[in-house]
Amino acid sequence: MINQVPTQRILRSQIDFAYYNPRRISEGNKKRLKKSMKEFGLVQDPIWNKRRGRVVGGQQRIELMDSEAHKKDYEIDVKVVDLDDDAEFRLNVILNNAGPQSEFDYQSISDAAKDFGVDFGDLGFSSEDLVV
């Protein structure tokens, strides 16, 4: 059975960024993420390792929240894990690896976007992402 990970509200000041985070985000993608977060909110809680105080998943979202915060510290809901350094690193890479997360079927996205009357840009893609 797959375990549910508990959610907890903590202060932003309790969260450190993982120095080894393998993800980078371009300015264009950051703008698309910010637009999505403004429209839908923070719909996916960041993952926080309570043992080390590091974010394991969601660093880009937290950075955007930091840029929008009107105070130095704020409360944030996180999914809480308790992992040693090795497990934390492995989870971070798995969460950021497109392979285990699945791949897009771009033709299905294209068909569904047409059905819903949605522009590709509103889905968070750039024109380079969707060459159908």
C-alpha positions as CSV (number, residue, x, y, z in Angstrom):
1,M,0.0,0.0,0.0
2,I,1.2,3.5,-0.8
3,N,1.3,5.7,2.3
4,Q,-0.2,9.2,2.3
5,V,2.2,11.9,3.3
6,P,0.9,14.2,6.1
7,T,0.4,17.9,5.5
8,Q,1.6,20.5,8.1
9,R,1.6,24.3,8.2
10,I,5.0,25.7,9.0
11,L,6.8,29.1,8.8
12,R,8.6,29.8,5.6
13,S,11.7,30.5,7.7
14,Q,11.8,26.8,8.6
15,I,12.5,25.9,4.9
16,D,15.9,25.8,3.4
17,F,16.5,25.2,-0.3
18,A,18.4,22.0,-1.3
19,Y,21.8,23.1,-2.6
20,Y,21.8,20.2,-5.0
21,N,18.4,20.9,-6.6
22,P,18.8,19.6,-10.2
23,R,16.1,21.9,-11.6
24,R,16.6,25.2,-13.2
25,I,13.8,27.4,-14.6
26,S,14.0,29.9,-17.4
27,E,12.5,33.4,-17.1
28,G,9.8,32.5,-19.6
29,N,8.8,29.3,-17.7
30,K,9.0,31.2,-14.4
31,K,6.5,33.7,-15.9
32,R,4.2,30.9,-17.0
33,L,4.4,29.3,-13.6
34,K,3.6,32.6,-11.9
35,K,0.7,33.1,-14.1
36,S,-0.7,29.7,-13.3
37,M,-0.2,30.2,-9.6
38,K,-2.0,33.5,-9.7
39,E,-4.9,31.9,-11.5
40,F,-5.2,28.6,-9.6
41,G,-3.2,29.2,-6.4
42,L,-0.7,26.9,-4.8
43,V,-2.6,23.7,-5.6
44,Q,0.3,21.3,-4.9
45,D,2.0,21.6,-1.6
46,P,5.8,21.7,-1.5
47,I,7.5,18.7,0.0
48,W,9.6,19.4,3.1
49,N,12.1,17.1,4.9
50,K,11.7,17.8,8.6
51,R,14.9,16.1,9.5
52,R,17.1,18.6,7.5
53,G,14.6,21.4,7.0
54,R,15.1,21.3,3.2
55,V,12.5,21.5,0.5
56,V,12.5,18.3,-1.5
57,G,10.0,19.3,-4.1
58,G,8.5,22.7,-5.0
59,Q,11.5,25.1,-4.7
60,Q,10.4,27.1,-7.8
61,R,6.9,27.5,-6.3
62,I,8.3,28.7,-3.0
63,E,10.6,31.2,-4.7
64,L,7.6,32.7,-6.5
65,M,5.7,32.8,-3.3
66,D,8.6,34.6,-1.6
67,S,8.7,37.2,-4.4
68,E,5.0,37.9,-3.9
69,A,5.0,37.8,-0.1
70,H,4.4,41.2,1.6
71,K,6.2,40.1,4.7
72,K,9.5,38.4,5.5
73,D,8.0,35.3,7.0
74,Y,4.7,33.6,6.3
75,E,2.9,30.3,6.9
76,I,2.9,27.6,4.2
77,D,1.4,24.2,4.0
78,V,3.9,21.5,3.1
79,K,3.9,17.7,2.7
80,V,6.2,16.4,5.5
81,V,8.7,13.6,5.0
82,D,11.4,12.4,7.4
83,L,14.4,11.3,5.3
84,D,18.1,10.8,5.6
85,D,20.3,12.7,3.2
86,D,20.5,9.8,0.7
87,A,16.7,9.3,0.5
88,E,16.1,13.0,0.4
89,F,18.4,13.4,-2.6
90,R,16.9,10.4,-4.4
91,L,13.3,11.7,-3.9
92,N,14.3,15.1,-5.1
93,V,15.7,13.8,-8.3
94,I,12.8,11.4,-8.9
95,L,10.3,14.2,-8.3
96,N,12.2,16.4,-10.9
97,N,12.8,13.6,-13.4
98,A,10.2,13.7,-16.2
99,G,10.7,10.0,-16.9
100,P,9.0,8.6,-13.7
101,Q,6.5,11.4,-13.8
102,S,5.3,10.3,-17.3
103,E,5.6,11.9,-20.7
104,F,3.2,14.2,-22.5
105,D,1.3,12.9,-25.5
106,Y,1.5,16.1,-27.4
107,Q,-1.1,15.1,-30.0
108,S,-3.6,14.4,-27.2
109,I,-2.9,17.8,-25.7
110,S,-3.4,19.4,-29.1
111,D,-6.7,17.6,-29.6
112,A,-8.0,18.4,-26.1
113,A,-6.9,22.0,-26.3
114,K,-8.9,22.4,-29.5
115,D,-11.9,20.7,-27.9
116,F,-11.8,23.1,-24.9
117,G,-10.9,26.2,-27.0
118,V,-7.7,26.6,-25.0
119,D,-4.5,28.3,-26.3
120,F,-1.3,26.3,-25.9
121,G,0.3,29.3,-24.0
122,D,-2.5,29.0,-21.4
123,L,-1.3,25.5,-20.7
124,G,2.2,26.7,-19.6
125,F,3.9,25.6,-22.8
126,S,6.0,27.7,-25.2
127,S,5.8,27.3,-28.9
128,E,9.1,25.4,-28.8
129,D,7.6,22.8,-26.4
130,L,4.7,21.9,-28.7
131,V,5.9,21.0,-32.1
132,V,3.0,18.7,-33.2
